[in-house]
């Protein structure tokens, strides 16, 4: 357990999965606290807040909102990370609610049932979970928000980039579990690569783990041995795969959180999940007396998904032009990253 701006309870849950559909919009103005004290947000997650993936994307967004609102005096952040056991996460969620936190974020689909149970007992506390679309309306709840990301969109763009950078015409994908935003991202990547080079080989493997860096490293080595000269992957496990890419001089394309700092020589670009507007909207709604009932989706069009290019890597002009065109076509609805099979 750790906190930014305050100390709070703790405990340790498995890795995130995700649903695939959903509504969403988010405003751009941060809300002022409804009371004299800071707005208090608690964040429970299955990985470290510095995982360069799922957890860090939300943590960085929370820190950005905190800075925009005026710092720790305006917004307090507490977190319990590395929550591998759902029972421990459930206890932390309940403790945060009991301690008066305004918004408790359960950052993993595996926490959903536990969060719903707690939410029933704290009707004026806001809860949020993802990736998901269920706000608990069918269970009579009015204090749950849900959020997800259309990860296939940046996946498609990364697939275009990978295909154009590859000289061997073999790509390798290190997936965690075949579900949620990980699968969306990978399916989008495959479609983007194939749309660019129909005959390119895209070898996909799933390690069965969100956090096992050794398995991810092993998968990366296997892909490189099979001829892959560009790799990608999802979840916090990719730290292991990126290390292999760096050692072997193989390009890497990422998702969720900017990964260029880990291997600036080989990381080309990352699709970043930016939850800032989502968090700001949840705060504004809570302060207006609406404690839940809304679902959000990050997209390229609403700027919740951002393609972040490594400033230390020179992307060829033709590759950048193709990536930018793909992004615009997705925003305009001209490209569906997940076309009907």
C-alpha positions as CSV (number, residue, x, y, z in Angstrom):
1,X,0.0,0.0,0.0
2,X,1.1,3.5,-0.7
3,X,-0.3,6.9,-0.9
4,X,0.2,10.2,-2.6
5,X,-1.1,13.0,-0.3
6,X,-2.3,10.6,2.4
7,X,-1.8,7.2,4.0
8,X,-4.4,4.5,3.8
9,X,-5.2,0.8,4.1
10,X,-3.7,-1.9,2.0
11,X,-3.5,-5.5,1.0
12,X,-2.7,-7.5,-2.2
13,X,-5.2,-9.5,-7.1
14,X,-4.9,-11.0,-10.4
15,X,-4.5,-9.1,-13.6
16,X,-7.1,-7.2,-15.5
17,X,-9.5,-8.4,-18.1
18,X,-11.9,-6.4,-20.1
19,X,-15.3,-6.2,-21.7
20,X,-15.5,-5.1,-25.4
21,X,-18.2,-2.6,-26.0
22,X,-19.4,0.7,-24.6
23,X,-20.6,4.2,-24.4
24,X,-18.5,7.1,-23.5
25,X,-17.8,10.8,-23.5
26,X,-15.8,13.0,-21.1
27,X,-15.6,16.7,-20.5
28,X,-12.4,18.7,-20.3
29,X,-12.8,20.8,-17.1
30,X,-11.6,19.6,-13.7
31,X,-14.2,20.0,-10.9
32,X,-13.6,21.9,-7.7
33,X,-14.0,19.9,-4.5
34,X,-17.5,20.0,-3.1
35,X,-16.3,20.5,0.5
36,X,-13.5,22.3,2.2
37,X,-11.2,19.3,2.2
38,X,-9.5,17.6,-0.8
39,X,-11.4,15.3,-3.1
40,X,-10.2,11.8,-2.0
41,X,-9.5,9.1,-4.6
42,X,-8.4,5.5,-3.7
43,X,-7.0,3.3,-6.4
44,X,-6.8,-0.6,-6.1
45,X,-4.8,-2.4,-8.8
46,X,-3.3,-5.8,-9.5
47,X,0.1,-4.5,-10.6
48,X,2.6,-1.8,-9.5
49,X,1.7,1.8,-10.3
50,X,5.0,1.9,-12.2
51,X,4.3,-1.1,-14.4
52,X,4.7,0.9,-17.7
53,X,1.3,-0.6,-18.6
54,X,-2.2,-1.0,-17.3
55,X,-1.6,0.4,-13.8
56,X,0.7,3.2,-14.6
57,X,-1.7,4.6,-17.3
58,X,-4.3,5.2,-14.7
59,X,-1.8,6.4,-12.0
60,X,-0.3,8.9,-14.4
61,X,-3.8,10.2,-15.2
62,X,-4.7,10.6,-11.6
63,X,-1.5,12.5,-10.9
64,X,-2.2,14.8,-13.9
65,X,-5.7,15.6,-12.6
66,X,-4.3,16.2,-9.1
67,X,-1.8,18.7,-10.5
68,X,-4.5,20.4,-12.6
69,X,-6.8,20.7,-9.5
70,X,-4.1,22.4,-7.5
71,X,-2.0,19.5,-5.9
72,X,-2.4,17.4,-2.8
73,X,-4.4,20.0,-1.0
74,X,-7.2,19.8,-3.6
75,X,-7.0,16.1,-4.4
76,X,-5.7,13.2,-2.4
77,X,-4.6,9.9,-4.0
78,X,-4.1,6.7,-2.1
79,X,-3.4,3.4,-3.7
80,X,-3.0,-0.3,-2.9
81,X,-1.0,-1.9,-5.7
82,X,0.1,-5.5,-6.4
83,X,-3.3,-6.8,-5.3
84,X,-3.0,-10.3,-6.6
85,X,-5.6,-11.8,-4.3
86,X,-9.1,-10.7,-5.0
87,X,-10.1,-11.1,-1.3
88,X,-7.4,-8.7,-0.2
89,X,-8.4,-6.2,-2.9
90,X,-12.0,-6.5,-1.7
91,X,-10.9,-5.7,1.9
92,X,-9.0,-2.7,0.6
93,X,-11.9,-1.4,-1.4
94,X,-14.2,-1.7,1.7
95,X,-11.6,0.0,3.9
96,X,-11.2,2.9,1.6
97,X,-15.0,3.4,1.4
98,X,-15.3,3.2,5.2
99,X,-12.6,5.8,5.6
100,X,-14.5,8.3,3.6
101,X,-12.9,8.3,0.2
102,X,-15.1,10.0,-2.4
103,X,-14.1,7.8,-5.3
104,X,-12.8,4.2,-5.1
105,X,-11.3,2.9,-8.4
106,X,-11.2,-0.9,-8.7
107,X,-8.7,-1.2,-11.6
108,X,-9.3,-4.7,-12.8
109,X,-12.4,-6.6,-14.0
110,X,-11.7,-9.4,-11.5
111,X,-12.6,-6.9,-8.7
112,X,-16.1,-6.3,-10.1
113,X,-18.2,-8.6,-7.9
114,X,-16.4,-7.5,-4.7
115,X,-16.8,-3.9,-5.7
116,X,-20.5,-4.2,-6.3
117,X,-21.0,-5.8,-2.9
118,X,-19.2,-2.9,-1.2
119,X,-21.0,-0.3,-3.3
120,X,-24.3,-1.4,-1.9
121,X,-23.2,-0.4,1.6
122,X,-21.9,3.0,0.7
123,X,-24.5,4.7,-1.6
124,X,-22.9,8.1,-1.4
125,X,-19.4,6.8,-2.3
126,X,-18.6,6.6,-6.0
127,X,-16.9,3.5,-7.3
128,X,-15.4,2.8,-10.7
129,X,-14.0,-0.3,-12.5
130,X,-12.5,-1.3,-15.7
131,X,-12.3,-2.4,-18.3
132,X,-16.0,-2.9,-18.1
133,X,-19.3,-1.4,-19.2
134,X,-21.6,-2.6,-16.4
135,X,-22.5,0.3,-14.0
136,X,-24.6,-2.0,-11.8
137,X,-27.9,-0.6,-12.8
138,X,-29.5,-4.1,-13.1
139,X,-28.4,-4.7,-9.4
140,X,-30.1,-1.4,-8.4
141,X,-26.8,0.5,-7.9
142,X,-26.5,4.2,-8.7
143,X,-23.0,4.8,-7.6
144,X,-20.8,2.8,-10.0
145,X,-18.9,4.1,-13.1
146,X,-17.4,1.8,-15.7
147,X,-14.6,2.4,-18.2
148,X,-12.9,0.7,-21.1
149,X,-10.6,1.4,-24.0
150,X,-11.0,0.7,-27.7
151,X,-7.4,-0.7,-27.8
152,X,-7.9,-2.1,-31.2
153,X,-7.6,1.4,-32.7
154,X,-4.0,2.1,-31.6
155,X,-3.4,-1.6,-32.2
156,X,-4.3,-1.1,-35.9
157,X,-2.0,1.9,-36.2
158,X,0.9,0.0,-34.6
159,X,0.2,-2.8,-37.0
160,X,0.6,-0.4,-39.9
161,X,3.9,0.9,-38.5
162,X,5.2,-2.6,-37.8
163,X,4.5,-3.9,-41.3
164,X,6.3,-0.9,-42.9
165,X,9.3,-1.1,-40.6
166,X,9.7,-4.9,-41.0
167,X,12.3,-6.1,-43.4
168,X,11.8,-9.8,-42.7
169,X,8.0,-9.5,-43.1
170,X,7.6,-11.5,-39.9
171,X,6.1,-9.8,-36.8
172,X,5.8,-11.3,-33.3
173,X,3.1,-10.6,-30.7
174,X,3.5,-11.4,-27.0
175,X,0.0,-11.5,-25.6
176,X,-1.0,-12.1,-21.9
177,X,-4.4,-13.7,-21.7
178,X,-6.7,-13.9,-24.7
179,X,-9.4,-11.5,-23.4
180,X,-10.3,-7.9,-22.9
181,X,-8.3,-5.0,-24.1
182,X,-5.3,-7.2,-24.7
183,X,-7.2,-9.2,-27.3
184,X,-8.7,-6.1,-28.8
185,X,-5.2,-4.6,-29.2
186,X,-3.7,-7.7,-30.7
187,X,-6.6,-8.2,-33.1
188,X,-6.3,-4.6,-34.2
189,X,-2.6,-5.0,-34.6
190,X,-2.9,-8.0,-36.8
191,X,-5.6,-6.3,-39.0
192,X,-3.4,-3.2,-39.4
193,X,-0.4,-5.2,-40.4
194,X,-2.4,-7.4,-42.9
195,X,-4.1,-4.3,-44.4
196,X,-0.6,-2.9,-45.1
197,X,1.1,-6.0,-46.3
198,X,-1.4,-8.8,-46.9
199,X,1.3,-11.5,-47.0
200,X,3.1,-10.5,-43.9
201,X,3.4,-13.2,-41.2
202,X,2.0,-12.1,-37.8
203,X,2.9,-14.8,-35.1
204,X,0.7,-14.4,-32.0
205,X,1.4,-16.1,-28.7
206,X,-0.3,-15.8,-25.3
207,X,1.7,-16.5,-22.2
208,X,-1.4,-17.0,-20.0
209,X,-0.2,-14.4,-17.5
210,X,-0.5,-10.6,-17.2
211,X,2.6,-10.2,-15.1
212,X,5.1,-13.0,-15.8
213,X,8.0,-11.1,-17.3
214,X,10.1,-14.3,-17.7
215,X,7.4,-15.9,-19.9
216,X,7.1,-12.8,-21.9
217,X,10.9,-12.8,-22.5
218,X,10.8,-16.4,-23.5
219,X,8.0,-15.7,-26.0
220,X,9.9,-12.7,-27.4
221,X,13.0,-14.9,-28.0
222,X,10.9,-17.5,-29.7
223,X,9.4,-14.9,-32.1
224,X,12.8,-13.5,-32.9
225,X,14.2,-17.0,-33.6
226,X,11.3,-17.4,-36.0
227,X,12.4,-14.4,-37.9
228,X,10.4,-11.5,-36.3
229,X,12.2,-8.2,-36.5
230,X,9.3,-6.1,-35.0
231,X,7.5,-7.1,-31.7
232,X,4.6,-5.9,-29.7
233,X,2.6,-7.0,-26.7
234,X,0.3,-6.1,-23.9
235,X,0.1,-5.9,-20.1
236,X,2.8,-5.5,-17.4
237,X,4.5,-8.7,-18.5
238,X,6.0,-6.8,-21.6
239,X,8.8,-5.4,-19.5
240,X,10.5,-8.8,-20.1
241,X,9.8,-8.8,-23.8
242,X,11.0,-5.2,-24.2
243,X,14.3,-6.2,-22.5
244,X,14.8,-9.0,-25.1
245,X,13.9,-6.6,-28.0
246,X,16.5,-4.2,-26.7
247,X,19.2,-6.9,-26.4
248,X,18.5,-8.2,-29.9
249,X,18.0,-4.9,-31.6
250,X,14.4,-5.6,-32.6
251,X,11.8,-2.8,-32.8
252,X,9.0,-2.6,-30.2
253,X,5.5,-1.1,-30.4
254,X,3.6,-0.7,-27.1
255,X,0.2,-0.1,-25.6
256,X,-1.3,1.3,-22.4
257,X,1.6,3.4,-21.1
258,X,4.5,5.1,-22.8
259,X,7.3,2.5,-22.8
260,X,10.0,4.5,-24.6
261,X,12.0,5.1,-21.4
262,X,12.6,1.4,-21.0
263,X,14.4,0.9,-24.3
264,X,14.7,4.2,-26.3
265,X,16.8,2.6,-28.9
266,X,14.1,0.2,-30.1
267,X,10.7,1.5,-28.8
268,X,9.1,3.2,-31.8
269,X,5.7,4.3,-30.5
270,X,3.1,3.5,-27.8
271,X,-0.7,3.7,-27.7
272,X,-1.3,5.5,-24.4
273,X,-4.5,5.1,-22.4
274,X,-5.3,8.7,-21.1
275,X,-7.9,8.5,-18.4
276,X,-7.7,12.2,-17.4
277,X,-11.0,13.4,-18.9
278,X,-12.7,10.3,-17.5
279,X,-11.5,11.0,-14.0
280,X,-12.4,14.6,-14.2
281,X,-15.9,13.8,-15.3
282,X,-16.4,11.3,-12.5
283,X,-15.2,13.9,-10.0
284,X,-17.6,16.6,-11.4
285,X,-20.5,14.2,-11.4
286,X,-19.8,13.1,-7.8
287,X,-19.6,16.7,-6.6
288,X,-23.0,17.4,-8.3
289,X,-24.6,14.5,-6.5
290,X,-24.5,11.9,-9.3
291,X,-22.4,9.1,-7.9
292,X,-22.3,6.7,-10.8
293,X,-24.3,5.4,-13.7
294,X,-22.1,6.3,-16.6
295,X,-19.7,4.2,-18.7
296,X,-16.8,5.6,-20.6
297,X,-14.8,4.5,-23.7
298,X,-11.4,5.8,-24.7
299,X,-11.0,6.3,-28.5
300,X,-8.6,8.1,-30.8
301,X,-11.5,10.4,-31.7
302,X,-12.1,11.6,-28.1
303,X,-8.4,11.8,-27.5
304,X,-8.5,9.2,-24.7
305,X,-6.2,7.1,-26.8
306,X,-3.0,8.8,-27.9
307,X,-0.3,7.6,-30.2
308,X,2.9,8.7,-28.5
309,X,6.0,8.5,-30.7
310,X,9.4,8.0,-29.0
311,X,11.3,11.3,-29.5
312,X,14.6,9.4,-29.5
313,X,13.6,7.3,-32.5
314,X,13.5,8.6,-36.0
315,X,10.4,7.2,-37.8
316,X,10.8,7.3,-41.6
317,X,8.6,9.9,-43.2
318,X,6.6,7.4,-45.2
319,X,5.9,5.3,-42.1
320,X,4.8,8.4,-40.1
321,X,2.6,9.5,-43.0
322,X,0.9,6.1,-43.1
323,X,0.4,6.0,-39.4
324,X,-1.1,9.5,-39.4
325,X,-3.4,8.5,-42.2
326,X,-4.6,5.4,-40.4
327,X,-5.3,7.4,-37.3
328,X,-7.3,9.9,-39.2
329,X,-9.2,7.2,-41.1
330,X,-10.1,5.5,-37.8
331,X,-11.3,8.8,-36.3
332,X,-13.4,9.5,-39.4
333,X,-14.9,6.0,-39.5
334,X,-13.3,5.1,-42.8
335,X,-11.4,2.2,-41.2
336,X,-12.8,-0.4,-38.8
337,X,-9.9,-1.9,-36.9
338,X,-12.1,-5.0,-36.1
339,X,-13.9,-5.7,-39.4
340,X,-16.5,-8.4,-39.4
341,X,-15.0,-11.8,-40.0
